[in-house]
Amino acid sequence: AQTVTQSQPEMSVQEAETVTLSCTYDTSESDYYLFWYKQPPSRQMILVIRQEAYKQQNATENRFSVNFQKAAKSFSLKISDSQLGDAAMYFCAYRSGDTGNQFYFGTGTSLTVIP
Amino acid sequence: DTGVSQDPRHKITKRGQNVTFRCDPISEHNRLYWYRQTLGQGPEFLTYFQNEAQLEKSRLLSDRFSAERPKGSFSTLEIQRTEQGDSAMYLCASSPNWGGSHEQYFGPGTRLTVT
């Protein structure tokens, strides 16, 4: 099974600053998808950003962008101009492109935004 | 339809009792997933339905667990003879089977506490 590793259990950032959350994964597949999900306290998970492995260009969604390094199997999330509403648990997830129905999630990074 | 809904949101039960959770996916989403999330961990895949067919089951899904999706719409997850180790958040997600969309849309979860 694929494994997803998030090595930062907790991170903090000053409001309006930039923070980067790390994620690495292990796979032998060439076709897959990567996701960052946000889980605010007591609220449901929502998709932040996704990346198709076949695309070399890093995905960007407003203040959120990724640094996808396929050879290094690294998929970090950068949050620019951090806002109080960004405080949440962030999960990195992997989905196979061939056999993928399930997601493999990392253990999450708890992000605190300091006013 | 504004999203995936789950009922109940919280369930407290005594060890040995049976519990059943319900998930209503987003309309037109024919794929439905169940995950379990324990404290400090990312969600772990339990099972997957395409329409009414249960196509994948994790080894985590012991014989005390059963899931159904009788008409390809809502789904139920039943746990028989609950154990304290079953205490977790049970998440449901859905996704469409078209348009190249690969993300999953999550519900708010059902938090189970077994005493």
Interface residues (C-beta under 8 A of the other chain):
Chain A: V4 Y33 F35 Y37 R43 Q44 M45 I46 L47 R50 F91 A93 R95 G100 N101 Q102 F103 Y104 F105 G106 T107 G108
Chain B: G3 V4 R31 Y33 Y35 G40 Q41 G42 P43 E44 F45 Y48 L55 E56 S58 L91 H102 E103 Q104 Y105 F106 G107 P108 G109
